[in-house]
Amino acid sequence: MAYKYFADNREYIEALRKTGDLVDVEQEVDWDLELGAIVRRVCEKKGPSPYFHKIKDYPGFQALGAPIATWRRLAIVLGLEPDVSVGDIVEEWRKRTSGPTHKPEIIDGKGAPCKEVILMGDEADLFELPAPMVHDGDGGRYVGTWHFVVAEDKETGFVNWGMYRQMIHDEKTMVGPVLPFSDMGKIFYNKYEPKNKPMPFATVIGPDPLSALASLAPTPLPEAEFAGQLMGEPTRLVKCETCDLYVPANAEIIIEGEVIPNVRLDEAPFGEYTGYRTSPRDKRTVYRVKCITMRKDPIMPVSNMGVPVDEGQLLRSFTLAMDMEQLLRSQGHPVTGVYMWPESTHHLIVIGVKPVYSNIAQQVGSLLLGSKAAAWFHIIVVVDDQTDIYSLDDVIHAICTKWHPVRGTILMKEGVGTPLYPFANPEERISQRCPKLILDCTFPLDWPKALLPIKVDFKTVYPKEIQEKVLANWKDYGFAD
Ligand SMILES: Cc1cc2nc3c(=O)[nH]c(=O)nc-3n(C[C@H](O)[C@H](O)[C@H](O)COP(=O)(O)O)c2cc1C
């Protein structure tokens, strides 16, 4: 059964307009910093998505800023009312991700929206696209800020969709960081580069919102199948013009070409998801462009990374937490839930457990530190089932009252890190090694029952009948809420 979803960016834009989660910006804006600055301010104010109708120098193009940067917009993407709770969004995600996966359906490319315009050879010029200069100080114009790159492992047939940023180097060349532990990194650096073979790629700009979500999630599934699972039916793909990769028919813009082996070009700096500019200009992976296809009136999505909360942090936090919950549950651990505040820029993860045996925090925490996604977080807080994992007040209270600075601290001196951690020493950033911390916020099970501290809150220290009476009479006492 298909779930409620948007087949393309445009249906989604309409839905945002209806709920008041979009602002039509009719005034012309400059792709050089002005557009980026508007998107950044919107993220910092948790405001509605700006839909830019006129971009300086680029008649015919439009842009959508901060596509899914709020919980409201994520709720809309998942077919829910915009003001539902995070818990409701989690439930919807659990429902969809426990349904069947669907292999994509290949359809005839003739007449597909993403092929209304086909630019080959000399005509395929990256500067014809309204790539923004996102932040002052960036190393160049970024054409890929909300997009994904398709690549195939020919030996296994595994097709990856991954969101990896792409900067314009010249008319026909893009460059960007592809981290070695990413799926595309594993394919290109292990299967193509050692043989000095170029790797075909397709960059999909402006996919439908669920496909974008699938591409940035740390799922082990091929992302096209994962997107199908989220939709409840297959995604519809068309063949590329210059290679046998397949891309969503309803996307806005497709860039096709080859990733060039054993060549690196300068990329960055760039304002990053941590809210800092951490990685300096350096030699990074090179994409050579052969062809650009697009709609007649393309809409360029623009994400502006920086201090939380933008869509990178919101959706990466959400999907990382959901993926880690699935991993823990798949091993039968007594988990009540897993959550990451987007404000933690997905560096801090909270695991709720029923502490039914000793040292459970060490066990669940180390499993996450050994997972594929571990590079992206370094603080794990394990709380018991008296703590509401979605409540910052509750988790801070648990850390400050249940975590013992000696007994409750499990320190891993070196784990897999990224070059982007602002707190890491320069050597740690270069070697991509990083310390990790588990905070055990559960009381030891072997403490005598009589000596267990008793939590003093409305739910725990009053008999049920008193609680019910107080709740029933609340308004009569004179309280509004
Ligand atoms: C906006 C955005 C930009 C990103 N840029 C990069 C990048 O440049 N390089 C990278 O390795 N990961 C980047 N990521 C993280 C990957 O998208 C993420 O790890 C994703 O799960 C890729 O999955 P895979 O490599 O496991 O397939 C970015 C994420 C977002 C949301």
The ligand as a MOL file (V3000), in Angstrom:
LIG
                    3D

  0  0  0     0  0            999 V3000
M  V30 BEGIN CTAB
M  V30 COUNTS 31 33 0 0 0
M  V30 BEGIN ATOM
M  V30 1 C 23.6530 18.5130 3.0610 0
M  V30 2 C 24.5910 17.3540 3.3040 0
M  V30 3 C 25.8790 17.3780 2.7670 0
M  V30 4 C 26.7470 16.3010 2.9740 0
M  V30 5 N 27.9900 16.3290 2.4110 0
M  V30 6 C 28.8110 15.2470 2.5430 0
M  V30 7 C 30.0790 15.2370 1.8800 0
M  V30 8 O 30.4550 16.1980 1.2260 0
M  V30 9 N 30.8560 14.1340 2.0060 0
M  V30 10 C 30.4420 13.0270 2.7450 0
M  V30 11 O 31.1850 12.0290 2.7820 0
M  V30 12 N 29.2520 13.0190 3.3880 0
M  V30 13 C 28.4280 14.0980 3.2950 0
M  V30 14 N 27.2070 14.1160 3.9290 0
M  V30 15 C 26.8120 12.9560 4.7340 0
M  V30 16 C 26.2740 11.8470 3.8410 0
M  V30 17 O 25.2120 12.3210 3.0520 0
M  V30 18 C 25.7590 10.7150 4.6880 0
M  V30 19 O 26.8350 10.1120 5.3530 0
M  V30 20 C 24.9520 9.7040 3.9240 0
M  V30 21 O 24.4970 8.7390 4.8300 0
M  V30 22 C 25.7560 9.0650 2.8120 0
M  V30 23 O 25.5210 7.7480 2.9220 0
M  V30 24 P 26.4430 6.5660 2.4800 0
M  V30 25 O 27.7740 7.0500 2.1530 0
M  V30 26 O 26.4010 5.7100 3.6910 0
M  V30 27 O 25.6940 6.0270 1.3180 0
M  V30 28 C 26.3290 15.1860 3.7450 0
M  V30 29 C 25.0430 15.1830 4.2950 0
M  V30 30 C 24.1900 16.2480 4.0770 0
M  V30 31 C 22.8110 16.2020 4.6830 0
M  V30 END ATOM
M  V30 BEGIN BOND
M  V30 1 1 1 2
M  V30 2 1 2 3
M  V30 3 2 2 30
M  V30 4 2 3 4
M  V30 5 1 4 5
M  V30 6 1 4 28
M  V30 7 2 5 6
M  V30 8 1 6 7
M  V30 9 1 6 13
M  V30 10 2 7 8
M  V30 11 1 7 9
M  V30 12 1 9 10
M  V30 13 2 10 11
M  V30 14 1 10 12
M  V30 15 2 12 13
M  V30 16 1 13 14
M  V30 17 1 14 15
M  V30 18 1 14 28
M  V30 19 1 15 16
M  V30 20 1 16 17
M  V30 21 1 16 18
M  V30 22 1 18 19
M  V30 23 1 18 20
M  V30 24 1 20 21
M  V30 25 1 20 22
M  V30 26 1 22 23
M  V30 27 1 23 24
M  V30 28 2 24 25
M  V30 29 1 24 26
M  V30 30 1 24 27
M  V30 31 2 28 29
M  V30 32 1 29 30
M  V30 33 1 30 31
M  V30 END BOND
M  V30 END CTAB
M  END
